[in-house]
Amino acid sequence: MLGLLGTSAEFDRRNGLASIAGPTRYFLYRLLCDDEGRGVAFTVQDYVERFKLNDRVVSKAIRELSESGVLQKRFVDGGLGKRRRCLELEPQLEEALAGLESEQPVVELRSLAEHVLTATGDDTGKPGQKWLTPYNRLVLAALLVGSNSAGAVYGVGGSDLKRLAGLTDDGLRSQLSTLMQRGYLRSRVAGVTGRYLLGMSKGAYFINLAHPDFMGIGGAACFLIREAKLSSKENRYRTAFGMYNAAKVIGSLQQKEAREANKSARWRAGDTGILPSTQTAMEFERAFTARGELRAPCNLHENFRDTPSERFSRYLQMLINRYASLIVNSCLHHGGWDGNDENGELRTEIRQHLGTKAAQAPLAVVDAIVCASIHEAVRVWEVLVSDAEIWRVVMSGARCLILPLFEVRDAHVVTPIVLSGEGIPDEMRGECWKVSMLPDLGRRLYRQSYRRHAGKEQELGAQAELWGLRGVGKRYPLNKSHGSGLAEDASFSNLVTGAPPTEGD
């Protein structure tokens, strides 16, 4: 009955679920899954013991569901001349929910979602202790229903979560803060509404599938933090922060040039005849095009003018990481990836994710995002093949997920990677390594300089917050940068062929 956590607003209105509170929806879920209790007359106290809820929640849930027509009350013989009340689901709603289950996509983390909704302290290694509240369970389970196998949740908006859990804006913020502070969510990227590129775009959430309370149901995880020491200016552009920063610089130059031109009719562009803003715009575009000489810019920067740029660059970098993760996983689990995207599948997906602005997004923008995604995928692939021990973990069937960095401006030098799955070796579960990469100019690749054990995730503290490994409910004022270098261009050949590390890599 996980379909109850993926209903639409129209479905709720049509079936009497629109006005129920979050704990009431949770009670309804437990009631629907209670096969042994079907047709049995229970008192409020019976439900309190059965579902581990307090009597106030149970009483309110029965009242709300009865008043909305979701539940019907039927009285049965309770013995000794007493009649007892039996709760039955309205047949029309039961049919609608059954149809919803068959129509919805497969829930990849079904077992974990069911664990979150039904487990007690005894089931999470905390005997006799309370675990999650109904609100906690609903929000976390709704995210799990929409999650992929690596714990990334895309396309589930705040409005969806508020409706399903019966929460206000402040209530949802409080719930997400609680889940992040307690380690169930690693991080969150808020949705945006853009004018130039991203339309009304829903945010993303990243679940810690390896949380101890999940008792291994979500699999294990280990972490790799890629750090690069050197890079070129072009590769700085190939991050979302670089794109938005380039647009800001070009815009400032254009404003300055316009002021100068208004002051004097004799003002000239200079000896080359090319304005500084035009020169910078062409330099920016060369990072994403195969054309050697650009005679004039195609105004790619015009698409990256939404403000505040930090918020939009964080969202776009999350998308770039998403596509890069898709490319890497295609190589790991499907034998490679079409580097030329000849069928246009990645470009089609990118247009869909650009929200309401997808129809207006020029091909140059889509190509730039594809280029940035491939570049990020190569950077991650170089780490995965950088030594035999990491490669063994990868080949255990692990899924790769590139997490959003806390400081998005550092995305050109730091890349947080989480590898998750059942086959992670025991000695590497929950462990974190910093992998330093240096350019091998002869091969136009990056090679591992060293790999240093950074410790367990829960012991990393503020450094882990910067890396995006552990989410927190509030933004700490962390300004420390990870480095000043950027990453050089890398070859794509090993990535598309899925080649393992060679001797000495």
N, C-alpha and C positions, 0 to 999 in steps of 0.2 A: 504493500500500500504506500510505497514511497511516492507514488503519483500525487498524493495529497500535498507534497512539498514542491510540486512543480506545476500547480494549477495556474491558469490565467485569471485576470480580473473578471473577464466575462464568465468564465466557468464558475467562479465564486458567487457572482451575482445571481446566476441562473439556478444555483443549487443551495442557496441559503448559507454560504460560508463567508459572505462579504463582511459581516459585522461581528464575527466572533473574535474573541481575544486569543492571543498566542497560546497560553496554557490550555485553552479550550480545544484548539486544533491539535495540540499535543495529546490531550486526553482522547480525542477522537481517533488519532492514529493508534494509540495503545488499545483502544476498544476494538478497532477493525482488525488488529493483529492477534487478538486474544481468542483464538479458535476454541480453546477449552471453556471459555466463559460465554460462548454464544448460546443464547436461549436460556441462560441461567439467571435466576433472580438474585441480585446482589444489593446490599445496602451501601450507603455512602462509605461507611467504615470498611466494608469489604473492598471497595475500589481503592481506598486509601492504602490498605495493606498490599493489595495486588499490584498497584502501579507506583507505589512509594511516593504518593502525592499527599499534600495536606487536605483536610476536609473542606477548607474554604475553596480551594481550586476545583475539587471534585464537584461540590455543590453548584458552584457558578457554571461549570462546564455543562452539567446536566441541564441546568435551567436555560442557558443560552442555546444549546443544541435542540432542546424541546421547543423553545419559542420560535426558532428559525425553521422548524419543520424537518430538521435533519434526523432527529431521533423520534421514535414513537414509543410510548409507554404502554406496556401490556402487563396486566396483573395475572399472576398465577397463584395456585394454591401453595401456601407456605407451611401447611400442616397445622394441626390444632385449631382449625377454623380461621387461621390468619391468611391474609392475602399479601403477597409480596410483589414488588414492581420489577419488571424485566424490561431492559432497554433493547430496542431493535432499530436498526438502521433503516431509513426510508428507502424502499426498493429502487426508486428512480435514481437516487444518489449512488447507491451501490452499483447499479448498472453503468452510470456515468463514470465512476471511478475505475471500474473494470475496463471500460473502453479507453480511458486515459492511460492506463498502464500499458495497454497494447500499442498505443499510438506513440508514446514517448520513446526517445532513444534509450538504449541500454545504459543503465547506471554502472559505470566501470567500478565504482567503489561501493557497491551495494552492501556488502557485508559490513564495511566500516560504518556506513550511514546507519544501518540497523543497530550496530553496537552502540553508537552514540545515542540513539533514541531510547534504547532499552537497558543499557548496562547500569549497574549499581556500583557502589564503592567496592563490593566484594569482587566484581568482575574486572576491576581496573587496578587490582593490587593494593587497594586501600580499604580493607575490611572495616565495616562499621562506620565509615565516613560518608558524608554526603559528597556527591560528585558534581554534576551539572544541574542547573535549574532548568525548568521547561523552556524558558526563553533561550538560554545558552544552547540547549539541545536543538531547538528549532533552527536557529541561525546557522549553527555549525553543520547540521544535517542537510539543510537546504543548499549550502555551499558544496557539500560532498556530492549531492545529487547532480549538481552542475559541473563537477570537476572532471578533469581527465585523469589518466592513470598516474600521472606524475604529481598530482595535487594542485595543478593550476586551474583556476576558475575564471573563465572569460564569458562575458555576455550576461552575467547576472547583475542586474542593477540594484541600487539601493531601494528603489521603489518596490521592486519585487520582494526583497527581503522584509521590508516594513510591512507589506501586505500579508505575507505568509506568516510572519511572527506576530502580527498585531502590534507593531511598534510605532512610535513617533520618531521624528528625526533625531532628537536627543537620545531616545531609547535605543535606536540602532547604533548610534555612535558609542554609547555606553557598552552595548553588547560586543561590538567589534573590538573596543578597547580591552574589555575583559578577556576575550579570546586571544588577543595578541599578547597581553601581559602574562597570560598563563601558558603561552607557548603553542597553542593550537593553530594559530595563524602565524606564519613567518613574516609576512608583510602584505601591504595593500597599496594599490595604485588607484587613486580616485578618478572617477569619470570626468569628462570635460565636455564643454559645448563650445566649439570653435567657429570662427567666422570665415577663415581662409582655407583651412584644410579639413580638420576634424570637425564633424558635425556634433550631434548629440551622441556621445560615445560612452558606453557603460564601462565601469572600472574593472579591475582584476584583483583577485585574491589568491594567496599562495599558502596552502595548507601544509602543516608539518605532519606528514603521514607517519613519521617515525616517532611521534610523541609516545612516551612510556605508557600513558593511560590507554592507548589503542592496543596494547598487548600484542604487538607484532602483526595485527590484522592488515595494517597499511603497508607492511614491508619495512625494510631498513633503509638507511641513507648514510652516505658519506659526502664530504664536501671538498671541493678544490677551489682555491682562490688564485686565479691567474693574475700575475703581475708582470707588466712589461716595463722596461727601463727607457727604451728609445723609440722614437717614431718620427714620422714626417707630418707636415702641416696638412697634407691631403687626407691622411687617415684621421686626423682630428675632426675633419668635416664629416667623416663617415659614422658619427654618432648623432643622436637626436640633439644633444646639447650643442654639438658643433654646427648643425644645420640652423638651429634657431639663433645661435650666436652670430653666425655668418650673416643672417638676415638683418640682425640688429646693427652690425658693423656697416653693412652696405647701406642700410637706411640712414645711418648717421652721416656717412660720407655724402650721400645724395642731398641731404638737407644742408650740409656745409657748402656743397658746390652750388646749390640754388641760391644761397645767401650771397656767395661771392659773385655769382653772375648778375644778381640784382644790383650789387654795389657798383659794378663797373662793366660797361659794354666792351671794354678792352680785355676783360678776363679771358684767359685761354686755358685749355686743358693741360698744356705743357708741351715739351718737345715731341713726345710720341703722338700727340693728338688723341690719346685715350685717357678718359677721366679715371681718377683713382677708384671710384665706385664701380665703373665698368670693368676695370682690371681685376678688382677683387671678386666681382660677380663671375667672371670667366674662370678665375682660379678656383672658386668654389665649385663650379660646374664640371671642371676637368676631373674632379674626384669621382664623378659618377658617369662619365662618358668615355667611349673608346676613341672619339675624334681627337686627333692630335692637336689641331689648331682651330680654335673658335674665333671667328671673325667678330661675333657679337654675342652677348649673353642672351639666353632664352628666358631670363627672368625667373629662374627656378626659386630664388630667394623670396619672391613675392608670396609664396605659399606658406612661409614659416614666420608670419608676422603676428600670430595670436599672442596675447599677453594674459597673465604673467608667463613669460617664456619658460621659466623653470618648471611650472606645472605642466605645460604642454610638451616640453621636451622629455619630462619624466614619463608621460603617457606614451609618446611616440617611441621612446627607448624600450618600454615594455613590449610594444608591438614588434619592434625589431628583434628583441630577445625571443619573442614567441615564434617568429618565422625562422630564426636561426636554430632554435631548439627543434623545430619541425624538420629542418634540413639534416641536422645531426642524427636525429632518431631515424630518419629515412635511411641514412647510410648504415646505421647500426642494425636495424631490424628488417630492412627491405632491400638490402644489397646495393644501395647507392641512391643518388638523387640526380635528376635531370638538370645539369648545371645551366643549360640554356633555357630552361622552363619553356620548352617548345610548345607544350599544350596550354601554356598560359595559366596553369592552375594556381600558382602562387600569386601571380598578378591579379587574378580574379578574386582570390581570397583577400588580398590587400585592399582592393577597391571596396569590398563588402565591409571591411573593418574601418574604413575611413568615414563611416557614418553617412549622414545626409549629404556630405560634400563629395561623395564618391563619383557621382555623375560628372561633376565639374573638374575633378582632379586630372590635370594633364598627365600624359604618358611619362613626361620627364620626372614627375614626382614619384610615380609608381616605380619607375626604373631606379630612381635614387634609393628608395626604400629597399628594393630588391638587392641592389648593390651593397647597401649597408648591412643587410641581413646575411648575405653570403660572406661578407668580410668578417662579421661576428662569428658565423659558423666555423669559418676557417680558424679563427683564433682559438675557439673551444676545441676543435678537432686536433690542433697541434698539441694541446695539453693532454688530451686523451691518448694520443699515441707517443707521448714524450718519454715514457718508460714502461717496462714490462709489467710492473706491479699495477699501475693504473690501468693498463690495457686488460689485465686479467679481471679486474673489477668490472670494466666496461663489458667484457664478453660474458659476464655472468648473467646477462639478460637485463642489465640495468637500463633505466630510462634516464635521459639527460634533460635537465631543466635549468635554463639560465635565469637566475633570479634578478629582480630589479635592485639596483644599487641604491643605497641610502642617499649618497651624494652623486646625483646624475652627472655632474660635471667631470667626475673621475672615470666615466665609462670607457674612456680611451686607454686607460692604463690598468684598470681592475675589472675582472669579470668573475662574479660568484657563480659557481656551478654546483648543482646538487645532483648526485647520482642515487637513484632509489630503485628498489626491487627486492625480491625475496633472496636473490643469490649473493648479496653483499657479504663478504667474509666477516665472521664475528669480530676479528681483531680490527676491522676498519669501520664498524658500525658506529655512527655518531662522531667519528673522528674528522678533523679538519686539517688540510695541508695547504700551505702556501707554495705555489709553483712559480718560480721566477723564470721568465722566458727572455732570451736574448736573440737578436737577429743573426741568422746565418746568411750573410750577404751573398755568398757564393751560390746558394740554392734558393734565394728569395723566400726563405722560410724562417720561422722562429724555432729555436731549440731550447730545451730545458737547461737552465744554468744550474739550478739546484731545487730540491723539494724539501721543505722543512715542515715538520709536524707542529701545528699551531695549537693543538689541544682538542678537548671535547667542546662541542658547541655550547653547552650550558655553562662552560667555564671561561668563555672568551670575553664576556662583558661588553664594554663599549666598542671594542674593535669589531665584534660580531655585528653590532648595530650598523656600523659603517658599511660592512660588507653585505648587509641585507639578509643575513642568515637568521636573525631572530627579530620578529616584529615586536613593536612596543606600542602602547596605547597613546603615547604623547611623543611629540618631536623633541628630542634632546638637542641642545645647542652645540652640535658637534661640527667644528670647522676644520678639523685636521685633514689635510689632503694626503693621498696615498703616494703621490709622486708627481714628477713633472714631465716624464717622458710619454711618448705615444708609440703606437705599434706600427711597424712597417708593413707594406703589402705582403701577402702570402700566396703561395701557390694553391690552386684549387684541385689539383690532380689527385692527391691522396684522399681528399674528402669525398669526391664523387665515386671513387673506386672502392672506398672502405678499406684501404690498405692498412695492415697492422704496423706497429713500430718495427723498424729495421734495427739491426744490431748497432748499438751505440746511440740510438735515439733516446 
